[in-house]
Amino acid sequence: MKRLPVAILIFASLWTGCGRNTKTDVWRVFDECTALYNLSDTSGAWADALERAEKLAYESGDSAVWGELYYQKACYDISCGTGDSVGAFLEKSIECYGNSDDDDGKAKAGFTYAQYLNMFSRYDDSEKILQTALAHASGNDSLRALISAELMFLRISNGDMRGAVDYSNSVLPLLLQSGDSSSYIVACGNAGVAYRRLGMNDSAMLVYQKGLDVAMKFRDYESTAFLLNNLSVLYCEQERYGESLQYARKAAAYAEDAGAEIEYLSALANEGISYIKIGDNRKAVALLRDVYARGESINYYPAQLKTINHLLAAYMQLGQYDSAAIYIRKGEDMASKLPVGNNGSAGILEAKANLQEATGDYRGALATIARLEALADSNIVLPAYKLNALKSHCYAGLGDYRTAYRMASDAHEGLDSVRSVEAERKLSEYTARFRTQEKELEISRLTESNLRQESRIMKLTASIVAILAVVAVGLVWLVSRRRSNRQRTEIMLARKYIDGLESERSRFARELHDGVCNDLLAIGMEMKSGNADAGSAIRNVEKIRGDLRRISHEMMPPSFQHAGIDEILSDYMSHLPDSGIRFSYSSEGSDWQAVPSNVAYELYRITQEAVSNTMRHSGATEAYVRLAMDRRGILTLDIGDNGHNSGESAGVGMRTIRDRAASIGGEIAYEGDERGTELKITLKIDIDACK
């Protein structure tokens, strides 16, 4: 059994209040409140709208406006979850609407207040208000259907199943006609409960089927779970426990998807009941005890009452009568707060009768069964054949075997009637139909899922193509930029190379002009004068030959295949021309053949450039060249003098030195002040590679 959701109340305001004076400001504000309710928006916007509506209500002086204002305030209180003033607001709404001609407003306010009272089991007060509301709603079929559905719920809550069935005959067509699918589904479920309680299983199956058709069509998973739970109970009562367990599990899955805690607990309870029926009582106890605790934690009596009866049955099957007695006392305490004909109360009586029979209290059990039979006219809590079977056991326990035999015979006849071939056929037919319907829904889901998947794939493909296009453009730009940078670097290196060549040519030209050419000119003039001294001429020629040899060595360095860098530099330093600077050379280390030829060549050229700079620009009197390499292969070349500092990067020569050092992976350090300058090249030689 399930009551109509409170959320349905707000729709009544759209049909009633909003239809009157829609052009006035106050009803427009009420429309805003209704929209915020439907969105569950409890932010400040709703409170502001209510404040504006109250100001306009004072200006209007209209009783219907005040009735709607209090109604909207009650809805706001419900949505905020407080509920402290809901009853007072609804009472004021009924009072104000009562002073107006708005019959729909009167019906709406009464209907909502009755729902509020039903939450507190005030069924007698609720029925009076609902009957009054129904009279006011005579001209509004939709509202009349909702009120009738609530009256049907009220009949079931009071145990009046025949009265509930009577209401269902008018309620279901009205709800279906109004297009209110949610209320129709709930009403179908409640009508099915009433039919089932009266033993009219064919009618119960039919109405469940109607509700399930609509629920699955609109994918209302909470209502689907509600109906599947009812089907689980129906199949369980027909002793088709495998199908009962199947429907309970399906109900749990739908309820979990919908986030419906109440239906989820009901499904777990049905699953536990099915375990009892198939004899797995320990699993049933573990499951039902958890459901009872969860129902207790949210203060939901129906879940506790439904669970406790079957938990008691499982405990008794296990012979744990002390545990059963504890839960019987809890159940009786809850049942005392409910109407006598209530399903939960009747279920407690059933469990108590079973416990009394199991513990040998046969007369007490028969008295409890008599109380159950007194409810049979309005609510068949337990099928007659089961009650007769229980009575048979009790009479046998008391020694009245004649009556026990008669009760057992009645029980067998009732069981045969319930399990007729036609009933079995209809149950099987309904199961097959539901499975077909479920497969169709699954196909629909898969189709929709495939469409969504195809859409995602298309979007992903488009995204990947766009990303690849961006990456391709980026790569083209990067390659182009690198090519441009490489070209600029090549041009810069070529320019530096040309500058170096020009510098070398200029230096050689100066040395030839200032040295060799002048010496040749001096020899020529001396010979023309006729005063030529053969010895002096020979010395001058030897000097010219030495200068030319030195210049040729500088232009074409010696080969490093047969001599190491140490020997080459030593030879170079020993043949430097006299420049007024005292040069010294020293070296540390012995494995100079480990220095690769290209490295040795660059070190030789660096030394030439540095020494040449020293002779031309430093103004020094002393200079040195030191070459060293330790066991780790760290090679250092130090070139220094005591002349003045001409600037770290002055001239093309210094740039050439830096480029040459970088080409062999060397690090360059330059220091200079008034006391002298020092150039230091450091690099790592892979000694092991040359062994």
Secondary structure, DSSP 8 states (H G I E B T S, - for coil): -----GGGHHHHHHHTGGGSSTTSHHHHHHHHHHHHHHTT--SHHHHHHHHHHHHHHHHH--HHHHHHHHHHHHHHHHHHT--TTHHHHHHHHHHHHHTSS-HHHHHHHHHHHHHHHHTTT-HHHHHHHHHHHHHHTTT-HHHHHHHHHHHHHHHHHTT-HHHHHHHHHHHHHHHHHHT-HHHHHHHHHHHHHHHHHTT-HHHHHHHHHHHHHHHHHTT-HHHHHHHHHHHHHHHHHTT-HHHHHHHHHHHHHHHHHHT-HHHHHHHHHHHHHHHHHTT-HHHHHHHHHHHHHHHHHTT-HHHHHHHHHHHHHHHHHTT-HHHHHHHHHHHHHHHTTS-TT-HHHHHHHHHHHHHHHHTT-HHHHHHHHHHHHTTTTT--SS-HHHHHHHHHHHHHHTT-HHHHHHHHHHHHHHHHHHT-HHHHHHHHHHHHHHHHHHHHHHHHHHHHHHHHHHHHHHHHHHHHHHHHHHHHHHHHHHHHHHHHHHHHHHHHHHHHHHHHHHHHHHHHHHHIIIIIIHHHHHHHHHHHTT---HHHHHHHHHHHHHHHHHHHHHHS---SSSS-HHHHHHHHHHT----S-EEEEEEE-S-GGGS-HHHHHHHHHHHHHHHHHIIIII--SEEEEEEEE-TT-EEEEEEEESS----TT-HHHHHHHHHHHHHTT-EEEEEEETTEEEEEEEEE--SGGG-
